Each structure stands twice: as C-alpha cells, then as structure tokens.
Amino acid sequence: MLQRKLKKQRKGERRNKMASVHKACKQCKTIYEGSKCPKCGSEEYSDASKGKVIVLDSEKSEIARNLKLKDKGTFAIKL
C-alpha cells in the first residue's frame, strides 16, 4: 500500500517538473519563458493562450501568412 502511494507521489513530481511556465507576448504572440519577450522586449504577456504554432520558414508557410507572422519561432494562435 505504501509503495503505491510513493509511486503516485513520484509520478506527480515528474509531471510538475515537466510542466514549465510559458507566457505569450500580447504584442507579437511569441511564446517564451522569462520576464520579457525576447523578440519585441514587451513585458505584457498572457498565461492563457489557446493553441500554438511553430514556424520554421515564414515565407513558405501558409499558416504564417494567415496569422501575419514574419519571423520563425513558436507563437500563440489565440490569446
């Protein structure tokens, strides 16, 4: 019984370590960790974003064109 509880506790600890705090910039929608946006320098952010897209080549990407993204990176779809 005690072993089961310990296993569940360890599993929960691993999940907490894997979950990191990501922020989405309200100006350029870049998803980042830290105190300010690395792309535009803004400190305004949202914790609640819906969906994300990773752009590798913004010139060839139709999704990047639809979302009006000019750079490569990880972006929030909706804030």
PyMOL Python script that loads the backbone (N, CA, C, O; Angstrom):
from pymol import cmd

cmd.read_pdbstr("""\
ATOM      1  N   MET A   1       0.823  -1.193   0.000  1.00  0.00           N
ATOM      2  CA  MET A   1       0.000   0.000   0.000  1.00  0.00           C
ATOM      3  C   MET A   1       0.871   1.263   0.000  1.00  0.00           C
ATOM      4  O   MET A   1       0.633   2.196  -0.766  1.00  0.00           O
ATOM      5  N   LEU A   2       1.864   1.270   0.857  1.00  0.00           N
ATOM      6  CA  LEU A   2       2.757   2.411   0.952  1.00  0.00           C
ATOM      7  C   LEU A   2       3.545   2.603  -0.338  1.00  0.00           C
ATOM      8  O   LEU A   2       3.794   3.734  -0.754  1.00  0.00           O
ATOM      9  N   GLN A   3       3.933   1.510  -0.963  1.00  0.00           N
ATOM     10  CA  GLN A   3       4.688   1.587  -2.219  1.00  0.00           C
ATOM     11  C   GLN A   3       3.852   2.231  -3.318  1.00  0.00           C
ATOM     12  O   GLN A   3       4.384   3.005  -4.113  1.00  0.00           O
ATOM     13  N   ARG A   4       2.573   1.934  -3.381  1.00  0.00           N
ATOM     14  CA  ARG A   4       1.684   2.533  -4.379  1.00  0.00           C
ATOM     15  C   ARG A   4       1.597   4.042  -4.183  1.00  0.00           C
ATOM     16  O   ARG A   4       1.660   4.807  -5.146  1.00  0.00           O
ATOM     17  N   LYS A   5       1.454   4.459  -2.940  1.00  0.00           N
ATOM     18  CA  LYS A   5       1.387   5.893  -2.646  1.00  0.00           C
ATOM     19  C   LYS A   5       2.671   6.596  -3.060  1.00  0.00           C
ATOM     20  O   LYS A   5       2.628   7.685  -3.632  1.00  0.00           O
ATOM     21  N   LEU A   6       3.808   5.980  -2.777  1.00  0.00           N
ATOM     22  CA  LEU A   6       5.085   6.569  -3.153  1.00  0.00           C
ATOM     23  C   LEU A   6       5.230   6.655  -4.665  1.00  0.00           C
ATOM     24  O   LEU A   6       5.741   7.649  -5.182  1.00  0.00           O
ATOM     25  N   LYS A   7       4.785   5.623  -5.380  1.00  0.00           N
ATOM     26  CA  LYS A   7       4.846   5.645  -6.844  1.00  0.00           C
ATOM     27  C   LYS A   7       4.009   6.782  -7.407  1.00  0.00           C
ATOM     28  O   LYS A   7       4.458   7.505  -8.296  1.00  0.00           O
ATOM     29  N   LYS A   8       2.796   6.944  -6.895  1.00  0.00           N
ATOM     30  CA  LYS A   8       1.919   8.015  -7.354  1.00  0.00           C
ATOM     31  C   LYS A   8       2.518   9.376  -7.051  1.00  0.00           C
ATOM     32  O   LYS A   8       2.427  10.294  -7.866  1.00  0.00           O
ATOM     33  N   GLN A   9       3.128   9.509  -5.887  1.00  0.00           N
ATOM     34  CA  GLN A   9       3.740  10.770  -5.495  1.00  0.00           C
ATOM     35  C   GLN A   9       4.900  11.109  -6.426  1.00  0.00           C
ATOM     36  O   GLN A   9       5.027  12.252  -6.865  1.00  0.00           O
ATOM     37  N   ARG A  10       5.748  10.124  -6.732  1.00  0.00           N
ATOM     38  CA  ARG A  10       6.879  10.349  -7.641  1.00  0.00           C
ATOM     39  C   ARG A  10       6.403  10.703  -9.041  1.00  0.00           C
ATOM     40  O   ARG A  10       6.989  11.554  -9.710  1.00  0.00           O
ATOM     41  N   LYS A  11       5.338  10.046  -9.478  1.00  0.00           N
ATOM     42  CA  LYS A  11       4.784  10.322 -10.804  1.00  0.00           C
ATOM     43  C   LYS A  11       4.298  11.770 -10.879  1.00  0.00           C
ATOM     44  O   LYS A  11       4.531  12.454 -11.876  1.00  0.00           O
ATOM     45  N   GLY A  12       3.626  12.233  -9.832  1.00  0.00           N
ATOM     46  CA  GLY A  12       3.153  13.617  -9.780  1.00  0.00           C
ATOM     47  C   GLY A  12       4.300  14.614  -9.769  1.00  0.00           C
ATOM     48  O   GLY A  12       4.207  15.673 -10.390  1.00  0.00           O
ATOM     49  N   GLU A  13       5.380  14.286  -9.070  1.00  0.00           N
ATOM     50  CA  GLU A  13       6.545  15.166  -9.035  1.00  0.00           C
ATOM     51  C   GLU A  13       7.168  15.286 -10.419  1.00  0.00           C
ATOM     52  O   GLU A  13       7.593  16.371 -10.815  1.00  0.00           O
ATOM     53  N   ARG A  14       7.224  14.183 -11.156  1.00  0.00           N
ATOM     54  CA  ARG A  14       7.775  14.220 -12.517  1.00  0.00           C
ATOM     55  C   ARG A  14       6.933  15.088 -13.426  1.00  0.00           C
ATOM     56  O   ARG A  14       7.467  15.830 -14.251  1.00  0.00           O
ATOM     57  N   ARG A  15       5.622  15.003 -13.282  1.00  0.00           N
ATOM     58  CA  ARG A  15       4.734  15.832 -14.103  1.00  0.00           C
ATOM     59  C   ARG A  15       4.954  17.308 -13.808  1.00  0.00           C
ATOM     60  O   ARG A  15       4.989  18.125 -14.727  1.00  0.00           O
ATOM     61  N   ASN A  16       5.102  17.654 -12.541  1.00  0.00           N
ATOM     62  CA  ASN A  16       5.320  19.049 -12.174  1.00  0.00           C
ATOM     63  C   ASN A  16       6.635  19.574 -12.732  1.00  0.00           C
ATOM     64  O   ASN A  16       6.709  20.735 -13.136  1.00  0.00           O
ATOM     65  N   LYS A  17       7.664  18.753 -12.762  1.00  0.00           N
ATOM     66  CA  LYS A  17       8.951  19.183 -13.307  1.00  0.00           C
ATOM     67  C   LYS A  17       8.866  19.394 -14.812  1.00  0.00           C
ATOM     68  O   LYS A  17       9.501  20.296 -15.359  1.00  0.00           O
ATOM     69  N   MET A  18       8.074  18.553 -15.479  1.00  0.00           N
ATOM     70  CA  MET A  18       7.959  18.642 -16.928  1.00  0.00           C
ATOM     71  C   MET A  18       7.149  19.867 -17.348  1.00  0.00           C
ATOM     72  O   MET A  18       7.418  20.441 -18.403  1.00  0.00           O
ATOM     73  N   ALA A  19       6.178  20.274 -16.559  1.00  0.00           N
ATOM     74  CA  ALA A  19       5.350  21.421 -16.887  1.00  0.00           C
ATOM     75  C   ALA A  19       6.114  22.702 -16.570  1.00  0.00           C
ATOM     76  O   ALA A  19       6.466  22.949 -15.417  1.00  0.00           O
ATOM     77  N   SER A  20       6.365  23.499 -17.575  1.00  0.00           N
ATOM     78  CA  SER A  20       7.053  24.759 -17.346  1.00  0.00           C
ATOM     79  C   SER A  20       6.095  25.919 -17.619  1.00  0.00           C
ATOM     80  O   SER A  20       5.068  25.746 -18.276  1.00  0.00           O
ATOM     81  N   VAL A  21       6.434  27.074 -17.118  1.00  0.00           N
ATOM     82  CA  VAL A  21       5.573  28.237 -17.259  1.00  0.00           C
ATOM     83  C   VAL A  21       5.916  28.944 -18.567  1.00  0.00           C
ATOM     84  O   VAL A  21       6.994  29.520 -18.720  1.00  0.00           O
ATOM     85  N   HIS A  22       4.982  28.886 -19.495  1.00  0.00           N
ATOM     86  CA  HIS A  22       5.158  29.576 -20.766  1.00  0.00           C
ATOM     87  C   HIS A  22       4.256  30.790 -20.784  1.00  0.00           C
ATOM     88  O   HIS A  22       3.132  30.756 -20.285  1.00  0.00           O
ATOM     89  N   LYS A  23       4.759  31.858 -21.360  1.00  0.00           N
ATOM     90  CA  LYS A  23       3.993  33.092 -21.485  1.00  0.00           C
ATOM     91  C   LYS A  23       3.858  33.408 -22.965  1.00  0.00           C
ATOM     92  O   LYS A  23       4.728  33.058 -23.763  1.00  0.00           O
ATOM     93  N   ALA A  24       2.771  34.068 -23.328  1.00  0.00           N
ATOM     94  CA  ALA A  24       2.562  34.502 -24.704  1.00  0.00           C
ATOM     95  C   ALA A  24       2.537  36.023 -24.715  1.00  0.00           C
ATOM     96  O   ALA A  24       1.740  36.644 -24.012  1.00  0.00           O
ATOM     97  N   CYS A  25       3.412  36.617 -25.515  1.00  0.00           N
ATOM     98  CA  CYS A  25       3.507  38.075 -25.619  1.00  0.00           C
ATOM     99  C   CYS A  25       2.225  38.636 -26.240  1.00  0.00           C
ATOM    100  O   CYS A  25       1.755  38.134 -27.261  1.00  0.00           O
ATOM    101  N   LYS A  26       1.670  39.666 -25.628  1.00  0.00           N
ATOM    102  CA  LYS A  26       0.448  40.276 -26.150  1.00  0.00           C
ATOM    103  C   LYS A  26       0.720  41.125 -27.396  1.00  0.00           C
ATOM    104  O   LYS A  26      -0.204  41.407 -28.159  1.00  0.00           O
ATOM    105  N   GLN A  27       1.960  41.530 -27.608  1.00  0.00           N
ATOM    106  CA  GLN A  27       2.302  42.356 -28.762  1.00  0.00           C
ATOM    107  C   GLN A  27       2.534  41.519 -30.020  1.00  0.00           C
ATOM    108  O   GLN A  27       1.937  41.779 -31.065  1.00  0.00           O
ATOM    109  N   CYS A  28       3.409  40.507 -29.911  1.00  0.00           N
ATOM    110  CA  CYS A  28       3.813  39.745 -31.108  1.00  0.00           C
ATOM    111  C   CYS A  28       3.430  38.268 -31.054  1.00  0.00           C
ATOM    112  O   CYS A  28       3.740  37.526 -31.986  1.00  0.00           O
ATOM    113  N   LYS A  29       2.763  37.821 -29.986  1.00  0.00           N
ATOM    114  CA  LYS A  29       2.272  36.451 -29.792  1.00  0.00           C
ATOM    115  C   LYS A  29       3.373  35.396 -29.653  1.00  0.00           C
ATOM    116  O   LYS A  29       3.090  34.202 -29.755  1.00  0.00           O
ATOM    117  N   THR A  30       4.594  35.804 -29.427  1.00  0.00           N
ATOM    118  CA  THR A  30       5.689  34.858 -29.223  1.00  0.00           C
ATOM    119  C   THR A  30       5.516  34.148 -27.886  1.00  0.00           C
ATOM    120  O   THR A  30       5.201  34.784 -26.880  1.00  0.00           O
ATOM    121  N   ILE A  31       5.720  32.831 -27.872  1.00  0.00           N
ATOM    122  CA  ILE A  31       5.670  32.062 -26.635  1.00  0.00           C
ATOM    123  C   ILE A  31       7.088  31.980 -26.090  1.00  0.00           C
ATOM    124  O   ILE A  31       8.013  31.602 -26.809  1.00  0.00           O
ATOM    125  N   TYR A  32       7.261  32.334 -24.820  1.00  0.00           N
ATOM    126  CA  TYR A  32       8.598  32.397 -24.226  1.00  0.00           C
ATOM    127  C   TYR A  32       8.558  32.097 -22.748  1.00  0.00           C
ATOM    128  O   TYR A  32       7.486  32.033 -22.145  1.00  0.00           O
ATOM    129  N   GLU A  33       9.730  31.913 -22.164  1.00  0.00           N
ATOM    130  CA  GLU A  33       9.908  31.786 -20.720  1.00  0.00           C
ATOM    131  C   GLU A  33      10.785  32.951 -20.293  1.00  0.00           C
ATOM    132  O   GLU A  33      11.677  33.357 -21.038  1.00  0.00           O
ATOM    133  N   GLY A  34      10.551  33.485 -19.127  1.00  0.00           N
ATOM    134  CA  GLY A  34      11.373  34.581 -18.639  1.00  0.00           C
ATOM    135  C   GLY A  34      10.533  35.785 -18.274  1.00  0.00           C
ATOM    136  O   GLY A  34       9.312  35.692 -18.152  1.00  0.00           O
ATOM    137  N   SER A  35      11.198  36.921 -18.100  1.00  0.00           N
ATOM    138  CA  SER A  35      10.486  38.108 -17.635  1.00  0.00           C
ATOM    139  C   SER A  35       9.990  38.999 -18.765  1.00  0.00           C
ATOM    140  O   SER A  35       8.991  39.698 -18.593  1.00  0.00           O
ATOM    141  N   LYS A  36      10.663  38.997 -19.929  1.00  0.00           N
ATOM    142  CA  LYS A  36      10.188  39.819 -21.046  1.00  0.00           C
ATOM    143  C   LYS A  36      10.387  39.092 -22.371  1.00  0.00           C
ATOM    144  O   LYS A  36      11.196  38.170 -22.476  1.00  0.00           O
ATOM    145  N   CYS A  37       9.647  39.516 -23.363  1.00  0.00           N
ATOM    146  CA  CYS A  37       9.657  38.873 -24.673  1.00  0.00           C
ATOM    147  C   CYS A  37      11.021  39.049 -25.348  1.00  0.00           C
ATOM    148  O   CYS A  37      11.526  40.170 -25.421  1.00  0.00           O
ATOM    149  N   PRO A  38      11.620  37.972 -25.838  1.00  0.00           N
ATOM    150  CA  PRO A  38      12.925  38.082 -26.490  1.00  0.00           C
ATOM    151  C   PRO A  38      12.863  38.720 -27.883  1.00  0.00           C
ATOM    152  O   PRO A  38      13.880  39.200 -28.382  1.00  0.00           O
ATOM    153  N   LYS A  39      11.688  38.732 -28.514  1.00  0.00           N
ATOM    154  CA  LYS A  39      11.564  39.293 -29.865  1.00  0.00           C
ATOM    155  C   LYS A  39      11.315  40.791 -29.850  1.00  0.00           C
ATOM    156  O   LYS A  39      11.994  41.544 -30.549  1.00  0.00           O
ATOM    157  N   CYS A  40      10.326  41.235 -29.040  1.00  0.00           N
ATOM    158  CA  CYS A  40       9.970  42.661 -29.080  1.00  0.00           C
ATOM    159  C   CYS A  40      10.301  43.408 -27.790  1.00  0.00           C
ATOM    160  O   CYS A  40      10.238  44.637 -27.760  1.00  0.00           O
ATOM    161  N   GLY A  41      10.654  42.685 -26.721  1.00  0.00           N
ATOM    162  CA  GLY A  41      11.041  43.325 -25.475  1.00  0.00           C
ATOM    163  C   GLY A  41       9.880  43.723 -24.580  1.00  0.00           C
ATOM    164  O   GLY A  41      10.097  44.309 -23.520  1.00  0.00           O
ATOM    165  N   SER A  42       8.667  43.421 -24.979  1.00  0.00           N
ATOM    166  CA  SER A  42       7.484  43.778 -24.194  1.00  0.00           C
ATOM    167  C   SER A  42       7.410  42.933 -22.922  1.00  0.00           C
ATOM    168  O   SER A  42       7.839  41.779 -22.903  1.00  0.00           O
ATOM    169  N   GLU A  43       6.864  43.520 -21.871  1.00  0.00           N
ATOM    170  CA  GLU A  43       6.658  42.794 -20.620  1.00  0.00           C
ATOM    171  C   GLU A  43       5.191  42.431 -20.423  1.00  0.00           C
ATOM    172  O   GLU A  43       4.832  41.847 -19.400  1.00  0.00           O
ATOM    173  N   GLU A  44       4.333  42.771 -21.395  1.00  0.00           N
ATOM    174  CA  GLU A  44       2.923  42.404 -21.339  1.00  0.00           C
ATOM    175  C   GLU A  44       2.760  40.992 -21.871  1.00  0.00           C
ATOM    176  O   GLU A  44       3.182  40.694 -22.988  1.00  0.00           O
ATOM    177  N   TYR A  45       2.147  40.118 -21.074  1.00  0.00           N
ATOM    178  CA  TYR A  45       2.001  38.734 -21.504  1.00  0.00           C
ATOM    179  C   TYR A  45       0.674  38.161 -21.026  1.00  0.00           C
ATOM    180  O   TYR A  45      -0.016  38.744 -20.189  1.00  0.00           O
ATOM    181  N   SER A  46       0.340  37.005 -21.582  1.00  0.00           N
ATOM    182  CA  SER A  46      -0.846  36.268 -21.179  1.00  0.00           C
ATOM    183  C   SER A  46      -0.438  34.850 -20.817  1.00  0.00           C
ATOM    184  O   SER A  46       0.361  34.228 -21.517  1.00  0.00           O
ATOM    185  N   ASP A  47      -0.987  34.346 -19.727  1.00  0.00           N
ATOM    186  CA  ASP A  47      -0.760  32.949 -19.339  1.00  0.00           C
ATOM    187  C   ASP A  47      -1.743  32.031 -20.052  1.00  0.00           C
ATOM    188  O   ASP A  47      -1.487  30.837 -20.201  1.00  0.00           O
ATOM    189  N   ALA A  48      -2.864  32.585 -20.491  1.00  0.00           N
ATOM    190  CA  ALA A  48      -3.936  31.789 -21.084  1.00  0.00           C
ATOM    191  C   ALA A  48      -3.970  31.990 -22.594  1.00  0.00           C
ATOM    192  O   ALA A  48      -4.624  32.903 -23.098  1.00  0.00           O
ATOM    193  N   SER A  49      -3.269  31.137 -23.293  1.00  0.00           N
ATOM    194  CA  SER A  49      -3.331  31.169 -24.754  1.00  0.00           C
ATOM    195  C   SER A  49      -3.901  29.848 -25.235  1.00  0.00           C
ATOM    196  O   SER A  49      -3.770  28.824 -24.563  1.00  0.00           O
ATOM    197  N   LYS A  50      -4.529  29.872 -26.389  1.00  0.00           N
ATOM    198  CA  LYS A  50      -5.131  28.653 -26.936  1.00  0.00           C
ATOM    199  C   LYS A  50      -4.401  28.272 -28.205  1.00  0.00           C
ATOM    200  O   LYS A  50      -4.464  28.977 -29.212  1.00  0.00           O
ATOM    201  N   GLY A  51      -3.716  27.159 -28.145  1.00  0.00           N
ATOM    202  CA  GLY A  51      -3.018  26.632 -29.304  1.00  0.00           C
ATOM    203  C   GLY A  51      -1.694  27.321 -29.559  1.00  0.00           C
ATOM    204  O   GLY A  51      -1.485  28.471 -29.173  1.00  0.00           O
ATOM    205  N   LYS A  52      -0.803  26.595 -30.218  1.00  0.00           N
ATOM    206  CA  LYS A  52       0.463  27.197 -30.598  1.00  0.00           C
ATOM    207  C   LYS A  52       0.891  26.647 -31.942  1.00  0.00           C
ATOM    208  O   LYS A  52       0.509  25.543 -32.332  1.00  0.00           O
ATOM    209  N   VAL A  53       1.681  27.427 -32.638  1.00  0.00           N
ATOM    210  CA  VAL A  53       2.195  27.033 -33.939  1.00  0.00           C
ATOM    211  C   VAL A  53       3.696  27.303 -33.956  1.00  0.00           C
ATOM    212  O   VAL A  53       4.166  28.313 -33.433  1.00  0.00           O
ATOM    213  N   ILE A  54       4.432  26.389 -34.561  1.00  0.00           N
ATOM    214  CA  ILE A  54       5.877  26.556 -34.689  1.00  0.00           C
ATOM    215  C   ILE A  54       6.168  26.848 -36.151  1.00  0.00           C
ATOM    216  O   ILE A  54       5.887  26.027 -37.024  1.00  0.00           O
ATOM    217  N   VAL A  55       6.727  28.014 -36.413  1.00  0.00           N
ATOM    218  CA  VAL A  55       7.027  28.442 -37.774  1.00  0.00           C
ATOM    219  C   VAL A  55       8.511  28.262 -38.026  1.00  0.00           C
ATOM    220  O   VAL A  55       9.344  28.804 -37.299  1.00  0.00           O
ATOM    221  N   LEU A  56       8.839  27.499 -39.060  1.00  0.00           N
ATOM    222  CA  LEU A  56      10.240  27.270 -39.422  1.00  0.00           C
ATOM    223  C   LEU A  56      10.669  28.179 -40.569  1.00  0.00           C
ATOM    224  O   LEU A  56      11.801  28.664 -40.585  1.00  0.00           O
ATOM    225  N   ASP A  57       9.775  28.414 -41.524  1.00  0.00           N
ATOM    226  CA  ASP A  57      10.071  29.274 -42.664  1.00  0.00           C
ATOM    227  C   ASP A  57       8.830  30.108 -42.956  1.00  0.00           C
ATOM    228  O   ASP A  57       7.892  29.624 -43.588  1.00  0.00           O
ATOM    229  N   SER A  58       8.820  31.350 -42.502  1.00  0.00           N
ATOM    230  CA  SER A  58       7.623  32.183 -42.600  1.00  0.00           C
ATOM    231  C   SER A  58       7.277  32.557 -44.037  1.00  0.00           C
ATOM    232  O   SER A  58       6.114  32.835 -44.330  1.00  0.00           O
ATOM    233  N   GLU A  59       8.248  32.571 -44.933  1.00  0.00           N
ATOM    234  CA  GLU A  59       7.975  32.933 -46.327  1.00  0.00           C
ATOM    235  C   GLU A  59       7.221  31.827 -47.059  1.00  0.00           C
ATOM    236  O   GLU A  59       6.405  32.111 -47.936  1.00  0.00           O
ATOM    237  N   LYS A  60       7.483  30.575 -46.710  1.00  0.00           N
ATOM    238  CA  LYS A  60       6.840  29.447 -47.379  1.00  0.00           C
ATOM    239  C   LYS A  60       5.595  28.946 -46.648  1.00  0.00           C
ATOM    240  O   LYS A  60       4.826  28.166 -47.208  1.00  0.00           O
ATOM    241  N   SER A  61       5.393  29.374 -45.430  1.00  0.00           N
ATOM    242  CA  SER A  61       4.305  28.869 -44.602  1.00  0.00           C
ATOM    243  C   SER A  61       3.003  29.625 -44.861  1.00  0.00           C
ATOM    244  O   SER A  61       2.933  30.845 -44.709  1.00  0.00           O
ATOM    245  N   GLU A  62       1.979  28.878 -45.254  1.00  0.00           N
ATOM    246  CA  GLU A  62       0.666  29.468 -45.478  1.00  0.00           C
ATOM    247  C   GLU A  62       0.023  29.859 -44.148  1.00  0.00           C
ATOM    248  O   GLU A  62      -0.685  30.863 -44.071  1.00  0.00           O
ATOM    249  N   ILE A  63       0.269  29.065 -43.102  1.00  0.00           N
ATOM    250  CA  ILE A  63      -0.263  29.373 -41.768  1.00  0.00           C
ATOM    251  C   ILE A  63       0.344  30.674 -41.247  1.00  0.00           C
ATOM    252  O   ILE A  63      -0.362  31.512 -40.686  1.00  0.00           O
ATOM    253  N   ALA A  64       1.648  30.841 -41.433  1.00  0.00           N
ATOM    254  CA  ALA A  64       2.308  32.082 -41.001  1.00  0.00           C
ATOM    255  C   ALA A  64       1.732  33.284 -41.749  1.00  0.00           C
ATOM    256  O   ALA A  64       1.559  34.357 -41.171  1.00  0.00           O
ATOM    257  N   ARG A  65       1.441  33.102 -43.021  1.00  0.00           N
ATOM    258  CA  ARG A  65       0.850  34.184 -43.814  1.00  0.00           C
ATOM    259  C   ARG A  65      -0.533  34.538 -43.281  1.00  0.00           C
ATOM    260  O   ARG A  65      -0.867  35.716 -43.153  1.00  0.00           O
ATOM    261  N   ASN A  66      -1.339  33.521 -42.967  1.00  0.00           N
ATOM    262  CA  ASN A  66      -2.693  33.772 -42.442  1.00  0.00           C
ATOM    263  C   ASN A  66      -2.665  34.440 -41.075  1.00  0.00           C
ATOM    264  O   ASN A  66      -3.521  35.272 -40.774  1.00  0.00           O
ATOM    265  N   LEU A  67      -1.687  34.084 -40.245  1.00  0.00           N
ATOM    266  CA  LEU A  67      -1.567  34.676 -38.906  1.00  0.00           C
ATOM    267  C   LEU A  67      -0.739  35.965 -38.919  1.00  0.00           C
ATOM    268  O   LEU A  67      -0.555  36.603 -37.882  1.00  0.00           O
ATOM    269  N   LYS A  68      -0.242  36.342 -40.099  1.00  0.00           N
ATOM    270  CA  LYS A  68       0.575  37.562 -40.281  1.00  0.00           C
ATOM    271  C   LYS A  68       1.842  37.534 -39.431  1.00  0.00           C
ATOM    272  O   LYS A  68       2.168  38.498 -38.739  1.00  0.00           O
ATOM    273  N   LEU A  69       2.558  36.388 -39.500  1.00  0.00           N
ATOM    274  CA  LEU A  69       3.814  36.225 -38.775  1.00  0.00           C
ATOM    275  C   LEU A  69       4.972  36.391 -39.748  1.00  0.00           C
ATOM    276  O   LEU A  69       4.970  35.798 -40.827  1.00  0.00           O
ATOM    277  N   LYS A  70       5.947  37.182 -39.375  1.00  0.00           N
ATOM    278  CA  LYS A  70       7.081  37.481 -40.261  1.00  0.00           C
ATOM    279  C   LYS A  70       8.336  36.712 -39.905  1.00  0.00           C
ATOM    280  O   LYS A  70       9.203  36.534 -40.760  1.00  0.00           O
ATOM    281  N   ASP A  71       8.464  36.243 -38.648  1.00  0.00           N
ATOM    282  CA  ASP A  71       9.684  35.586 -38.181  1.00  0.00           C
ATOM    283  C   ASP A  71       9.425  34.112 -37.906  1.00  0.00           C
ATOM    284  O   ASP A  71       8.280  33.661 -37.862  1.00  0.00           O
ATOM    285  N   LYS A  72      10.526  33.365 -37.721  1.00  0.00           N
ATOM    286  CA  LYS A  72      10.362  31.976 -37.292  1.00  0.00           C
ATOM    287  C   LYS A  72      10.342  31.936 -35.774  1.00  0.00           C
ATOM    288  O   LYS A  72      10.883  32.821 -35.110  1.00  0.00           O
ATOM    289  N   GLY A  73       9.708  30.894 -35.227  1.00  0.00           N
ATOM    290  CA  GLY A  73       9.626  30.753 -33.789  1.00  0.00           C
ATOM    291  C   GLY A  73       8.346  30.052 -33.380  1.00  0.00           C
ATOM    292  O   GLY A  73       7.646  29.482 -34.217  1.00  0.00           O
ATOM    293  N   THR A  74       8.041  30.096 -32.092  1.00  0.00           N
ATOM    294  CA  THR A  74       6.840  29.487 -31.528  1.00  0.00           C
ATOM    295  C   THR A  74       5.871  30.604 -31.144  1.00  0.00           C
ATOM    296  O   THR A  74       6.223  31.519 -30.399  1.00  0.00           O
ATOM    297  N   PHE A  75       4.654  30.516 -31.660  1.00  0.00           N
ATOM    298  CA  PHE A  75       3.685  31.581 -31.466  1.00  0.00           C
ATOM    299  C   PHE A  75       2.362  31.038 -30.957  1.00  0.00           C
ATOM    300  O   PHE A  75       2.002  29.894 -31.233  1.00  0.00           O
ATOM    301  N   ALA A  76       1.632  31.874 -30.206  1.00  0.00           N
ATOM    302  CA  ALA A  76       0.288  31.534 -29.744  1.00  0.00           C
ATOM    303  C   ALA A  76      -0.684  31.820 -30.873  1.00  0.00           C
ATOM    304  O   ALA A  76      -0.533  32.807 -31.593  1.00  0.00           O
ATOM    305  N   ILE A  77      -1.682  30.960 -31.032  1.00  0.00           N
ATOM    306  CA  ILE A  77      -2.680  31.169 -32.075  1.00  0.00           C
ATOM    307  C   ILE A  77      -3.734  32.172 -31.597  1.00  0.00           C
ATOM    308  O   ILE A  77      -4.117  33.081 -32.333  1.00  0.00           O
ATOM    309  N   LYS A  78      -4.195  31.996 -30.363  1.00  0.00           N
ATOM    310  CA  LYS A  78      -5.232  32.886 -29.828  1.00  0.00           C
ATOM    311  C   LYS A  78      -4.902  33.241 -28.391  1.00  0.00           C
ATOM    312  O   LYS A  78      -4.576  32.369 -27.586  1.00  0.00           O
ATOM    313  N   LEU A  79      -4.987  34.531 -28.070  1.00  0.00           N
ATOM    314  CA  LEU A  79      -4.726  34.994 -26.693  1.00  0.00           C
ATOM    315  C   LEU A  79      -6.018  35.303 -25.977  1.00  0.00           C
ATOM    316  O   LEU A  79      -5.999  35.705 -24.814  1.00  0.00           O
TER     317      LEU A  79
END
""", "prot")
cmd.dss("prot")
cmd.show_as("cartoon", "prot")
cmd.util.cbc("prot")
cmd.orient("prot")
